[in-house]
């Protein structure tokens, strides 16, 4: 035995004994110390690849469990109702959570299609037809070209596919 090895081995054995004792004490407390890491979140995910412009249906979705704090943060669609009827803005891959920013409401007015434009002030209502210069969902401001005069106007798309111009 070489000189100086005795105390080193004794210190090493003492350290290992303390480590083993600490593990025995901490082992029953482990589930209490890290519940977030073990939390399971069930999110709706696409069953198939969904391409931009596709309307999401219930048949395209399946529920999948995810673990970890990344999936508990806001930003992912949490329920099927948050996805069904929405339109994909970007490609949604199968079995991956869907980001809320990757979805949009369907367009109520399509670009290049005629739309009914109305102005309402008290009891006065004026309606005309205009060609949409851009697509728009309910609540969005879009540009249209008046079919009679050729002037460009801006209005707010309504849920029924009409466009309101002027003050609300």
TAJOPE-V606440 format. One record per residue. N is the residue number from 0. RES is the residue in three letters. SS is DSSP state (2 for helix, 1 for strand, 0 for the rest). PHI is phi in whole degrees, 0 to 359 (999 if undefined). D_LAST is the distance of its C-alpha to the last C-alpha in Angstrom with 2 decimals. Layout:
# TAJOPE-V606440
N_RES_SS_PHI_D_LAST / N_RES_SS_PHI_D_LAST
This chain:
# TAJOPE-V606440
0_UNK_0_999_94.95 / 1_UNK_0_283_93.78 / 2_UNK_0_291_93.65 / 3_UNK_0_94_90.31 / 4_UNK_2_281_88.87 / 5_UNK_2_300_89.59 / 6_UNK_2_296_87.11 / 7_UNK_2_295_84.33 / 8_UNK_2_295_84.66 / 9_UNK_2_293_84.68 / 10_UNK_2_294_81.48 / 11_UNK_2_296_79.86 / 12_UNK_2_296_80.93 / 13_UNK_2_296_79.63 / 14_UNK_2_293_76.23 / 15_UNK_2_295_76.02 / 16_UNK_2_294_76.98 / 17_UNK_2_295_74.27 / 18_UNK_2_296_71.66 / 19_UNK_2_297_72.76 / 20_UNK_2_295_72.63 / 21_UNK_2_296_69.10 / 22_UNK_2_293_67.95 / 23_UNK_2_295_69.56 / 24_UNK_2_285_67.80 / 25_UNK_2_281_64.35 / 26_UNK_2_303_64.46 / 27_UNK_0_292_63.58 / 28_UNK_0_272_60.72 / 29_UNK_2_304_59.11 / 30_UNK_2_297_56.66 / 31_UNK_2_282_55.48 / 32_UNK_2_279_55.07 / 33_UNK_0_227_52.89 / 34_UNK_2_290_50.73 / 35_UNK_2_293_47.67 / 36_UNK_2_290_49.71 / 37_UNK_2_264_50.69 / 38_UNK_0_296_47.26 / 39_UNK_1_245_46.15 / 40_UNK_1_241_42.55 / 41_UNK_1_258_41.76 / 42_UNK_1_237_38.94 / 43_UNK_1_284_37.87 / 44_UNK_1_228_39.01 / 45_UNK_1_293_39.15 / 46_UNK_0_279_42.35 / 47_UNK_0_231_42.25 / 48_UNK_0_290_40.84 / 49_UNK_1_249_37.14 / 50_UNK_0_266_36.15 / 51_UNK_0_305_32.85 / 52_UNK_0_95_30.58 / 53_UNK_0_284_32.41 / 54_UNK_1_275_30.56 / 55_UNK_0_277_32.30 / 56_UNK_0_245_34.00 / 57_UNK_2_297_36.08 / 58_UNK_2_293_39.26 / 59_UNK_2_276_38.65 / 60_UNK_1_247_38.73 / 61_UNK_1_214_41.56 / 62_UNK_1_270_41.83 / 63_UNK_1_221_43.94 / 64_UNK_1_271_45.29 / 65_UNK_1_230_45.04 / 66_UNK_1_240_46.85 / 67_UNK_0_115_46.18 / 68_UNK_2_291_43.69 / 69_UNK_2_299_41.80 / 70_UNK_2_273_40.43 / 71_UNK_0_271_39.45 / 72_UNK_0_286_36.97 / 73_UNK_0_292_33.23 / 74_UNK_0_124_32.02 / 75_UNK_1_257_33.64 / 76_UNK_0_294_32.17 / 77_UNK_0_266_33.86 / 78_UNK_0_221_33.51 / 79_UNK_2_297_33.59 / 80_UNK_2_296_30.24 / 81_UNK_2_284_28.72 / 82_UNK_0_252_30.27 / 83_UNK_0_295_30.33 / 84_UNK_0_90_27.75 / 85_UNK_0_278_26.86 / 86_UNK_1_246_27.88 / 87_UNK_1_287_30.43 / 88_UNK_0_274_29.54 / 89_UNK_0_226_33.20 / 90_UNK_0_292_36.49 / 91_UNK_1_255_37.07 / 92_UNK_0_271_40.78 / 93_UNK_0_299_42.65 / 94_UNK_0_63_43.53 / 95_UNK_0_242_41.42 / 96_UNK_1_300_38.46 / 97_UNK_0_260_34.99 / 98_UNK_1_284_32.88 / 99_UNK_2_297_29.23 / 100_UNK_2_286_28.46 / 101_UNK_2_272_30.28 / 102_UNK_1_236_27.70 / 103_UNK_1_213_24.26 / 104_UNK_0_286_22.14 / 105_UNK_0_294_23.02 / 106_UNK_0_289_21.12 / 107_UNK_0_271_18.94 / 108_UNK_1_233_19.19 / 109_UNK_0_260_22.60 / 110_UNK_0_299_23.53 / 111_UNK_0_84_25.19 / 112_UNK_0_261_24.00 / 113_UNK_1_290_22.07 / 114_UNK_1_224_18.55 / 115_UNK_1_278_16.54 / 116_UNK_1_249_13.56 / 117_UNK_1_226_11.18 / 118_UNK_1_237_9.01 / 119_UNK_1_232_7.87 / 120_UNK_1_217_8.31 / 121_UNK_0_62_10.36 / 122_UNK_0_269_13.21 / 123_UNK_1_274_12.99 / 124_UNK_1_230_12.38 / 125_UNK_1_244_13.80 / 126_UNK_1_235_15.02 / 127_UNK_1_205_17.43 / 128_UNK_1_248_19.21 / 129_UNK_1_220_19.23 / 130_UNK_1_265_21.49 / 131_UNK_1_289_20.16 / 132_UNK_0_270_21.80 / 133_UNK_0_204_21.35 / 134_UNK_0_281_21.01 / 135_UNK_1_202_18.13 / 136_UNK_0_268_17.60 / 137_UNK_0_305_14.61 / 138_UNK_0_93_12.09 / 139_UNK_0_272_13.79 / 140_UNK_1_268_12.88 / 141_UNK_1_230_15.45 / 142_UNK_1_258_17.02 / 143_UNK_1_223_17.98 / 144_UNK_1_249_20.46 / 145_UNK_1_297_19.89 / 146_UNK_0_294_22.96 / 147_UNK_0_278_23.74 / 148_UNK_0_260_23.46 / 149_UNK_0_82_23.88 / 150_UNK_0_285_21.13 / 151_UNK_1_268_19.34 / 152_UNK_1_235_15.54 / 153_UNK_1_237_13.28 / 154_UNK_1_205_10.48 / 155_UNK_1_259_9.58 / 156_UNK_1_289_12.20 / 157_UNK_0_261_11.79 / 158_UNK_0_298_14.90 / 159_UNK_0_275_16.26 / 160_UNK_0_95_16.58 / 161_UNK_0_272_14.04 / 162_UNK_1_233_11.67 / 163_UNK_1_263_8.08 / 164_UNK_1_243_8.08 / 165_UNK_0_86_6.55 / 166_UNK_0_283_3.84 / 167_UNK_0_293_0.00
